[in-house]
Amino acid sequence: MSLRRCLTLALVAAATLSGCQRLTYEHSVKVPPFGVHRIEFDAPKYAQKLTIEAHSPSSPVSVYLVRQEDSSAAQDQLENDKKPNAPLASMDKSEDIALEASVPAKTAFVLLIRAEQKAAEVRVKVTGR
């Protein structure tokens, strides 16, 4: 294989891989009654479409995806039994949650999980591309 062909293949591979920024997060978290658990994510280089799943078979939970810059205020609102203003995505009081959201490029984001009346063991899965 010629040097020119090798360089061309390397450039094509680099260009293809650089546009693909995948996110895969899967973890179990424990949330105390009326408590809020936060999961922080770095800002993607490009706009990203997220799929968020949360399963809490023992107790309903509420899930909110917010911009990191809004996360402190959103967490305070949740701790005061109020809904956050302008979440990117949300679902209230469910044992099985499935959400889709779009995150703008260069915008860090936070997933807030609030347990309702009793402690919850929540299996969280976030995927993005």
C-alpha positions in Angstrom: 0.0 0.0 0.0 1.4 3.4 -1.0 2.2 6.1 1.5 -0.4 8.4 -0.1 -3.1 5.8 0.3 -2.2 5.2 3.9 -2.4 8.9 4.7 -5.7 9.2 2.9 -7.2 6.3 4.9 -5.9 7.8 8.2 -7.4 11.2 7.4 -10.8 9.7 6.5 -10.8 7.6 9.7 -9.8 10.6 11.8 -12.6 12.7 10.3 -15.2 10.0 10.8 -14.2 9.4 14.4 -14.0 13.1 15.4 -17.6 13.7 14.6 -18.8 10.9 16.7 -19.0 11.7 20.4 -20.9 8.9 22.2 -22.0 8.9 25.8 -22.8 5.8 27.8 -23.5 6.0 31.5 -25.1 3.3 33.5 -25.1 3.2 37.3 -27.3 2.5 40.4 -27.8 5.3 42.9 -29.5 5.5 46.3 -31.7 8.5 46.9 -33.0 9.2 50.5 -36.7 10.1 51.0 -37.4 13.6 49.5 -33.7 13.8 48.7 -32.1 14.8 45.4 -29.2 13.0 43.7 -27.2 14.8 41.0 -25.2 13.3 38.2 -23.0 15.8 36.3 -21.9 15.4 32.7 -19.3 17.4 30.7 -20.3 19.6 27.9 -20.3 17.8 24.5 -18.3 19.3 21.6 -21.4 18.9 19.4 -25.1 18.9 19.9 -26.1 15.6 21.4 -29.4 13.6 21.5 -29.8 11.8 24.8 -31.9 8.9 25.9 -32.4 8.7 29.6 -33.9 5.7 31.4 -34.5 5.4 35.1 -36.0 2.4 36.9 -37.0 2.5 40.5 -39.1 -0.5 41.3 -39.4 0.2 45.0 -40.5 3.9 44.9 -41.5 6.5 42.4 -38.9 9.1 41.5 -38.9 12.4 39.5 -36.1 13.0 37.0 -35.0 16.4 35.6 -32.3 17.1 33.0 -31.1 20.7 33.4 -28.2 22.8 32.1 -25.3 22.9 34.6 -25.6 26.7 34.9 -29.2 26.2 36.1 -28.6 23.1 38.3 -28.1 24.8 41.7 -31.3 26.7 41.4 -33.1 23.6 40.1 -31.8 21.5 43.0 -32.9 24.2 45.5 -36.4 24.2 43.9 -36.6 20.4 44.2 -35.5 20.4 47.8 -38.3 22.9 48.4 -40.9 20.6 46.7 -41.1 22.8 43.6 -40.5 21.9 40.0 -37.4 23.4 38.3 -37.8 26.1 35.7 -37.1 25.2 32.1 -35.6 21.7 32.3 -34.3 20.2 29.0 -36.5 17.1 29.9 -38.4 15.8 32.9 -40.8 13.3 34.2 -42.5 13.2 37.6 -43.4 10.5 40.0 -42.8 7.3 38.1 -41.1 4.0 38.7 -40.1 3.6 35.0 -38.9 6.7 33.2 -37.9 7.0 29.6 -36.9 10.5 28.3 -35.3 11.9 25.1 -33.6 15.3 25.1 -31.3 17.4 22.9 -28.3 19.0 24.5 -26.8 22.0 22.7 -23.1 21.9 21.9 -20.7 23.1 24.6 -23.4 22.9 27.3 -22.7 20.9 30.4 -25.7 19.3 31.9 -26.9 17.7 35.1 -29.4 14.9 35.8 -31.4 15.5 39.0 -33.2 12.5 40.6 -35.7 13.2 43.4 -37.1 10.4 45.5 -40.6 10.9 46.6 -42.1 9.6 49.8 -39.5 6.9 50.6 -35.9 6.0 49.8 -35.3 4.7 46.2 -32.7 2.5 44.6 -32.6 3.9 41.0 -30.9 2.2 38.0 -30.0 5.1 35.6 -28.9 4.7 32.0 -27.9 7.7 29.9 -26.9 7.3 26.3 -26.1 10.0 23.7 -24.9 10.4 20.2 
